[in-house]
């Protein structure tokens, strides 16, 4: 679907780099959206409007932070694999 499955015949590590860029862009967009909603008060206001407690808002924020940490760790692992592949390829 994203065109990053398997290895790239032309560019070793190219698909991993493309996937890392897609993941990073997605996480950055989600974080920007969340920060905007927190800054303007829209997140809290909408949760209270729909009868969700402030505790629920805190839980949502904590879950988002955990997701970001996991995605960043996965992206870091992808970068480490790319660097290791490049070192192995060139040596």
Secondary structure, 3 states (H helix, E strand, C coil): CCCCCCCCCCCCCHHHHHHHHHHHHHHHHHHHHHHHHHHHCHHHHHHHHCCCCHHHHHHHHHHHHHHHHHHHHHHHHHHHHHHHHHHHHHC
